[in-house]
Structures are given as C-alpha cells and as structure tokens.
Amino acid sequence: MNSAVAAELSVNIGALRLRNPILAASGTFGYGLEFAHLVDLNRLGGFVTKGLSREPIEGAPAPRLYPTASGMLNAVGLQNVGVRAFVAEKLPVLRKFETAVIANVFGYALEDYAEVIRVLEDAEGLTGYELNISCPNVKRGGMQFGSDPVLAFEVVGAARKAAAKRPLWVKLSPLVTDIGLIARAATEAGADALTVANTYPAMALDFRTGKSRLGNPTGGLSGPAIKPITLRLVWETRKAVRTPIIGLGGIETVEDVLEYLAIGASAVQVGTASFTDPRASQQLVEDLQRTLFDVKWFTLNEIRDRFPSENS
Ligand SMILES: Cc1cc2nc3c(=O)[nH]c(=O)nc-3n(C[C@H](O)[C@H](O)[C@H](O)COP(=O)(O)O)c2cc1C
C-alpha cells in the first residue's frame, strides 16, 4: 500500500487525540506489558489497563473462564495488583511506549474511586481514566453504581473532582432499562466520553453436579454473542447525548469495527478477541487501514454516524 495515500486514522475523543480508533479493552490485555512481546503497542490507538482498586485483590476462585456459544463467561473477580503497585511497578515500564494508556478504575464506595484517581493523578505516563461503574456499592446495599442515575451522577462527580489533570471516560453497565438516563447523568457529572459497554451478567451450569461452570455462581458474558445487543446500546446512547462514545462488545473483524463507528462510536475496544489471538487489536488496525484504502475513504469521517440517529 502506498503510504502517501493511506487513510488518516486518527480520532479525537473530546480534547484527546488518538493515533487510531482501536484500543485493547480492560481485563483482556493485562497491564499492556504482558502483550508487548507479541503486539506493537505503538501501533494501537491505546489500551485500557486491568481494573485498579485501592488495595490489591486476589480475585475469584477457579475456574474463571468458560466458553459459550459465540462467546465466553468470565468471573475473574476484579483481581489486580492495586493502584500503588501499578504506579510503582508497571507505569515506569509503560512510559517508554508511545501509546495511550487508560487506567480502568473501580471501587465499592465513592471514596474508593476518588482515592484510586488521586494516587494516579500524581503519577506520570498515563493518558486518562476509565471508570468501571458496573460495581456494587457496598454502602447502598450492593446496588450497582451504573444502574441508577443518581448513584452514577455521584460517583462520576466524585471521580471528576479527583481527576483534574486527565480525561475521564465512564464505562456503562449494559444491565439497565434506559441507558440514555445513565449516559445523561454521567455526562452532566463531567464525563469526557462514555465506554459502551461492560459484560452481561450470565450463568452456565453442569446439570449433573448442579454446580456453576465457574468458581462463582455468575459471570460476565462477552464475545460475538453480545455484539448485536451492545450495538443497540451504542445507538441508544448516541440518541441521548453528544458525548463521544467508545464502543465495545464482540468485536472480531474490521466489519464489526466499522459497524460500531457507523452507529455513533468515535473509537472501539477489543476484548475477548485478544484471548483467541493476542494480536487481534493490532491486526484490526492493519485491516482498517487496508479496508479504507480499498473503498477509497481517506478519513474516518466518511463512516462516522452513517446510521442516522435523531441526534446527529
Ligand atoms: C476476562 C475478562 C476480564 C475483564 N475485566 C474487566 C475489568 O477489570 N474492568 C472492566 O471495566 N471491564 C472488564 N472486562 C470487560 C471487557 O473490558 C469488555 O467490556 C467486555 O468483555 C466486552 O467486550 P468483548 O466482547 O470484546 O470482550 C473484562 C472482560 C473479560 C473477558
């Protein structure tokens, strides 16, 4: 391919400019470093770290993954090294890469989210934050932050106050009646972008033993099975707000990427596909470049918002 006529893949997510619209998704790409010998991190639009909490978490009992038709279930239990070990051990190595590093942040109370961000704010080498609000709020009887607009507003507001330096993305839960309500609440509380969406709570069991196929009774469903459902959520979000959207759910091929962009996402993330092929995200950048070249579209503006929403 003649690079002089290569398509321009860079995208703006609010004030943030990414080299291209393909990022690796949280929980499926470790802290990036584990993939650096297989993937050229500098070719990606960026990647999102495993979810970080105030204290290290050991996670759920095995088995943690179970394959299902067109996807898989996971119950990892948000295992992570804790935010301080991330800053001390992972970030110094990540700094030598020229890729956007987005820290995924979670907690079980407002103060947890704010505290994790405060620790990260003092560190060099991060591009932004992605708030996972699919966690139960222990102080409010376990109700998910992401399923109630008031709770979502509060947690995003608390994080926004702590995140003075960097962009704040909010990753929405798919398990809601009206995702537009949560999207509006997150936007009003200061989100710079919305990541749509997380996994779908689901189950698999062995009828012989009567036990879960996972160490936990339930897990999160991801992979191609969820793509059509999540595409609709992106569309609903697009209709509700003008906030930039990062779409993810079941992306495996360049067509999947283009569908998400056409329905209103500004960028996408690749999750489960990295389990079958660790190079999936980089491969998609190359496929996107080639596909745009073939159809003679030289910017992503040609594809963006092709699918009409009342809001576009
Ligand atoms: C094993 C595994 C671990 C995950 N861990 C996290 C996490 O720590 N934080 C988070 O926000 N999402 C997490 N996710 C959700 C993914 O980032 C993504 O939203 C979901 O898998 C849907 O995308 P996909 O179908 O491309 O995998 C995890 C997903 C998987 C499969």
The ligand as an SDF file (V2000), in Angstrom:
LIG
                    3D

 31 33  0  0  0  0  0  0  0  0999 V2000
  -11.5760  -11.8870   31.4290 C   0  0  0  0  0  0  0  0  0  0  0  0
  -12.2160  -10.5160   31.3880 C   0  0  0  0  0  0  0  0  0  0  0  0
  -11.8810   -9.5800   32.3680 C   0  0  0  0  0  0  0  0  0  0  0  0
  -12.4540   -8.3000   32.3580 C   0  0  0  0  0  0  0  0  0  0  0  0
  -12.0910   -7.3710   33.3120 N   0  0  0  0  0  0  0  0  0  0  0  0
  -12.6030   -6.1040   33.2560 C   0  0  0  0  0  0  0  0  0  0  0  0
  -12.2000   -5.1010   34.1940 C   0  0  0  0  0  0  0  0  0  0  0  0
  -11.3460   -5.3200   35.0620 O   0  0  0  0  0  0  0  0  0  0  0  0
  -12.7850   -3.8700   34.1080 N   0  0  0  0  0  0  0  0  0  0  0  0
  -13.7200   -3.5750   33.1450 C   0  0  0  0  0  0  0  0  0  0  0  0
  -14.2070   -2.4380   33.0960 O   0  0  0  0  0  0  0  0  0  0  0  0
  -14.0920   -4.4960   32.2220 N   0  0  0  0  0  0  0  0  0  0  0  0
  -13.5700   -5.7470   32.2610 C   0  0  0  0  0  0  0  0  0  0  0  0
  -13.9530   -6.6780   31.3120 N   0  0  0  0  0  0  0  0  0  0  0  0
  -14.9540   -6.3270   30.2820 C   0  0  0  0  0  0  0  0  0  0  0  0
  -14.2890   -6.0050   28.9450 C   0  0  0  0  0  0  0  0  0  0  0  0
  -13.4260   -4.8850   29.0330 O   0  0  0  0  0  0  0  0  0  0  0  0
  -15.3730   -5.7220   27.8640 C   0  0  0  0  0  0  0  0  0  0  0  0
  -16.2060   -4.6700   28.3000 O   0  0  0  0  0  0  0  0  0  0  0  0
  -16.2450   -6.9460   27.5810 C   0  0  0  0  0  0  0  0  0  0  0  0
  -15.5010   -8.1290   27.5940 O   0  0  0  0  0  0  0  0  0  0  0  0
  -16.9940   -6.8180   26.2310 C   0  0  0  0  0  0  0  0  0  0  0  0
  -16.1140   -6.7490   25.1410 O   0  0  0  0  0  0  0  0  0  0  0  0
  -15.6890   -8.0540   24.2560 P   0  0  0  0  0  0  0  0  0  0  0  0
  -16.9490   -8.7320   23.8410 O   0  0  0  0  0  0  0  0  0  0  0  0
  -14.8750   -7.5010   23.1270 O   0  0  0  0  0  0  0  0  0  0  0  0
  -14.8690   -8.9200   25.1690 O   0  0  0  0  0  0  0  0  0  0  0  0
  -13.3910   -7.9660   31.3330 C   0  0  0  0  0  0  0  0  0  0  0  0
  -13.7060   -8.9150   30.3440 C   0  0  0  0  0  0  0  0  0  0  0  0
  -13.1380  -10.1710   30.3470 C   0  0  0  0  0  0  0  0  0  0  0  0
  -13.4890  -11.1580   29.2610 C   0  0  0  0  0  0  0  0  0  0  0  0
  1  2  1  0
  2  3  1  0
  2 30  2  0
  3  4  2  0
  4  5  1  0
  4 28  1  0
  5  6  2  0
  6  7  1  0
  6 13  1  0
  7  8  2  0
  7  9  1  0
  9 10  1  0
 10 11  2  0
 10 12  1  0
 12 13  2  0
 13 14  1  0
 14 15  1  0
 14 28  1  0
 15 16  1  0
 16 17  1  0
 16 18  1  0
 18 19  1  0
 18 20  1  0
 20 21  1  0
 20 22  1  0
 22 23  1  0
 23 24  1  0
 24 25  2  0
 24 26  1  0
 24 27  1  0
 28 29  2  0
 29 30  1  0
 30 31  1  0
M  END
$$$$
